[in-house]
Amino acid sequence: MKKSINAQKKIDPANLPKTMVGHVLELFRKKYTSGAVRQIGVSYGGFVDENFTLLSLFDDVEQIEKENRLQTAIDVVREQFGFLAIQKGTVLTEGSRNIERSKLIGGHSAGGLEGLK
C-alpha cells in the first residue's frame, strides 16, 4: 500500500481557479493508480505580481480577459457578502455538504462531529 504520492510541476503564471485546478488534476491523474484517497494536499509557490500575464500566440486574449473580469467580480461579491454568496449549483444537491462545512473551522468541527449532523 502506497502511503503518499508526491508530484510537482512548474507552470506559467496563472490566477484563474479553473487553470490551477486543471494542473492539480493533471498531476493527480498521472500519479494515482488505485485505491481510496483520504487526503490531498496542494501547495503553490513562486508567486508573481498579479499584473504580470504571460500569453502565447495560441491564447484567446478576449476569453482570458473575460474570465479575469468574471473572477474579479466573484471575488468582490464574496468579499462583501461571504464565501457562500456565489457557489456552483451542485451545492444544492442532496449529498452536498459545502454549506455545512463552510460553517466549520477550516472545514472541520473543532469540538467533534456536531457540525456535520
Secondary structure, 3 states (H helix, E strand, C coil): CCCCCCCCCCCCCCCCHHHHHHHHHHHHHHHCCCCCCCCCCCCCCCCCCCCCCCCCCCCCHHHHHHHHHHHHHHHHHHHHHCHHHCCCHHHHCCCCCHHHHHCCECCECCCCCHHHC
